[in-house]
Amino acid sequence: MVRHVAGAAIAFAVSLLMSAPVADAAERQSLGFGRLLSNDYFGDGKDRWRTGSWTLSKVWGTGWDGQAPSTFGDLIELRLSSEIIAPDNLAKPSAGDRPYAGALSIGAHTHFQWQGLETALGADLVMTGSGTGLGSFQRAVHKILGVRKPSSDTLDQQIQGGVHPTLVGELGRTLSLAPGVQMRPFLEGRAGAETLVRAGVDFTFGTVGTGELLVRESVTGHRYRVITDDAVTGFTFLLGADIAQVSDSIYLPEDRGYELTDSRDRLRAGLHWQGYRAAAFYGVTYLGEEFESQKEGQLIGSIRIDLSF
């Protein structure tokens, strides 16, 4: 039922994005580009569970004045992402550990102001299964690196292939606590590949990122820079936390006996640096247990490096 509703919602959202009357496609211009690479090798180094992801965003609009426009569909983001989810032991998973999963997604999102709230709404098509090629890719990379690679049995037991329409929405409000110090509470909802409701807060200490468009990465919750102001240099330190109630996940199928935890929590910290010809970000995220037989949480690191010549 949820997937049928999500399918209808994604068609509706995409049709609205494509037909938004206030911003003719000919008037749009490229406004920014952002990306974030996350991997547990940059965190606890244990190569397990939410082991790796990569997200890329490209944004078009009629202009940017330091905040999202007031009209739905005026600013459009194309988002591409990939993720590998793995059991604790890639070669010989223990009984009850989560199955291997490779996921690719493409989506259209819009960012706008609504009732004084920073609003993001969009839809993704999430593709899973061996057809994504992510399992073969990980085997090849791990072979080159000389580290343990997923076995044939592990890949044979990965989650079923399919295309999963997913609707994503977020509401947030940025509050100034002091000069250079901001707090942003937010609410997020997802329906499709994973169906959940999430509440959280992000704190920023510094001016890098102020007046920019930041997009939330789905695995860690870090907000990466997409529309940037390179004239503001220095450092910004980030802290964030959120908790989610998850009702359904294709990555932990009930028909295989997996039981979701009552809640899913994340804690994160990061540092943005902006120089005159380069910029960088590093963040670390603690992900709590996602299924009842998961014995502990994990640490994931996220990086981004930008160079200008």
N, C-alpha and C positions, 0 to 999 in steps of 0.2 A: 504493500500500500504506500509506504513512504517513498519508494522509488518511483511509483507512478506519479505521485504528487510532485516530487522533485523534477521529473521529466517535463511535466506541464509548466512548472515554475521556470525552468531553464529556458524553454521555448519562449515564454512570455517575456522574461528579462532580456534575452538577446534581441527579440523583436523590438522592444522599447529602446534598447541601446542603438540599434541600427536606424530607428525612425525618429529619434529625438528631434523635434522641429526647431529648437532654438539654436542649434549649431550645425549648419550645413557642412557636409563632409569636405567640401571644397575650401572651407574657411579654416579647417583644422591644421595645426602644425605640430611637429614633434616637440614635446616639452621636456622629456627626460627619459632616462634609462637606468634601471637598477637591477642588482643581482645579489644573491647571497648563497654561499656554499657552506653546508653544515655536515659535520662528520664526527663520529665518536673518537676517531684518531686524534682529533684536536681537543678532545675532552678527556675521558678516562682511558681511551686507547684500547678498549676491550672488544670492539668490532662485533656488536650484538644489537638486537632489537631495533630501535629507530637509528640504524647505523649510518645512513647517509642521505642527504637530499640536496637539491640544487634548484633555485628559483630565479627566474628572470622576468622583469617587467619592462614594458615599453608604453609610454603614455602620450596621448595626443589630446589637444584641446585648442580652444580659441585664444588662450592666454592664461597667465598665472600671476596673481597679485599678492602672493603670500598666504593664501588660504584657498580651499576648494570653492568652486563656484556654487551659486545658490540653486542651480537648475540641474535636475536629474539628466544624465546623458551628455552634458556639455563637455565633461572630461572623461575620456575612455582609456582604460588600461587593458592591454593584452598581456596575459600572464601565462608563462610556460613553466612547468616544474616536473621534476622527477624525484622519486624516492625509492630507496631500498630498505626493506624491513626484513630482519633475519632472526633466526633462533640464536641462543647463546653460543652453541657449538655448531659452526657451519658444516663441519664434516659429518658429525654424528649427533643430531639433536637429541636431547633427553626427552623422555615421555612427558607430555603435557606442555612442552615449550611451544612458543608461538610458531606458526608456519612461515615459510619464506614468502615474501611478496615483493614484486616490482610494480611500480605505478608511474605512469606518465599522465600529465594533465595539461589541457589547454583551456583557457577561459577568458571571458570578457567581463570587466568590472567597471563600475563608475563611482566617482567620489564627488560628494556634494554636501552642502550645508542644509540641514533640515531641522526646523524648530530649535535653532541654536546648537545643534549637535553635529559633529563631524561624522558623516555617514558614508559607508562603503557598501555597495550591493553588487553582486555579480553571480555568474554561473560558470561552472567548470565541467568539462567532460573528462572523467578519470578513467584511464584504460589500464587494466591489470592483466596478469598472466604471463606465460612464457613468451608470447608474441611481442611483448615490449622489448625484449632483448637485453633487459637489465641484468638478468641472471648470468647470461653469457658474458656480458661486459664485466661484471664483477669477477668472474672466474679468470678472465684474461688479465685484468689489472692485478689481481692478487698473485697470479703466476709470475708476472713481471717483477713484482715487489718481493717475491719469495715468502709470502705469508699464507696462512691457511685459507683455502678457497672453498666455496660451497660444493658439496659433493653432488653427484648425479641424483642420488636418492633425495637429498634436500631439495633440489630444484624440481624433481618430479612431484614432490608433495606440496609445492607452492599453491597459493590460493587460485581459485578458478579464474580463467580469463573472462573478461567482459568489459563493457563500457557503462560507466555509472554516472549519470547526470547528478550534479551536486550544486545546490544553491548555498551561497555564502553571504552573510550580512554582518555588519558591525556598526555600533553606535558608540561614540566617545565624546568627551569634552575635555579640552585642555584648560587647566586652571593654573594661574601664576601664584606661587607661594611666596616668592621673593625674587629679586633680580637674578636672572639666570637659573632659577629653580622652578620647575613645572611638575604638576601632577596630572595624569590623564586616566581617569577611570573609564572602563569600557565594558560593553556587553557584546557578545558574539553568538551567532547561531549558524549551524550547518545542518543541511539535510541532504543525504545521498550516500556517498561512499562511507562517510561517518556521520551519524546524526547526533548532535550534541548542542547543549547550551553552556556558554562559558562566561564568567565574570572575572574581571581582574583590574589591575592598576599598573601604570608605568610612571616612573619618576625619571626626570632628566635634570642633570646638573651641568650647565654650560650653554653656550649659544649656538654651537654647530648643530644644524638640523632645524633651528627655529625658522619658521616661515617656509619650510620645505614640505613636499609631499612624501610621507613615509608610509610604507605598505607593510602589513604584518605577514611574516612568513608562518606557514601553517604548523610546522613541526615544533619549532622552538618558541614561537611567539615574538621573536625579535622583530622590530620595525626597521626596515632597511630604506635608505635614501633613494628616491627616484627622481623627483624634481629638486635640484640642489642649488644652493647659493654658495658658489666657490669663493666669494669675496670674504666670507666669514671664516677665519682661520682659528685654529686652536683645538681644544679637546672638549668633549662632552661625555660625561659618565652616566650610565643608565642602570636602573634597577627596575625589576618588574616581577609580578607574581599573578597567577590566575588559577582558577579551579573550574573544572567542567563536570557536568553530568552527562554521561554518554549512554544513549539508549540502543545504539546499533553500530556495528563496525564490520565492513566486509573483510577486514584484516584479521578479525578474530571470530570466525563463523560459528554460530551457535550449533549448527548441525555437526560440527566436529567436537563439540563438548566444551568449548571455551566459555568461561563466565567472566563478564566484565567486572572490574572493580566498581565500588559504589561511587567513586569520584576519581578524577584524574587531575593532578596538580603539577604546576610548573613554576620554577623559580629561576630567574635569569639576571645576569649582569653583563654589561658590555661597555666598550669605549670606542667612540668615534674620534678620529683625528683628521683634520683638514689642513693641508699645507698649501703653498702657492701653486705647486705643480703636481701634487699627489694627495691622495686621501686613503685612509685605511680604516677598517673596523675589525675588532675581535670581540666575540661574546662567548659566554659559557652558560649553559642551561642545564638545570637539574629537571629530569622528567621522572615523575613518580610512576608507580606500578599501574599498568593498564589492564591486566587480567589477573585473576585470583591466584594462579600458580606461579606468577612472576615473583621471584624471591627478593628483589630489591629494585631500586630505581637506577638511573644511569645519568652520566654527564656527557653532554654533546658540546662541541666547540663550533663556532661559526666565524667565517672570515670573508673579508672583501678587500681588495687592493685596487686602487685606481691610479693610473699614471698618465700625465699629460705631457706631450712633447711639443 
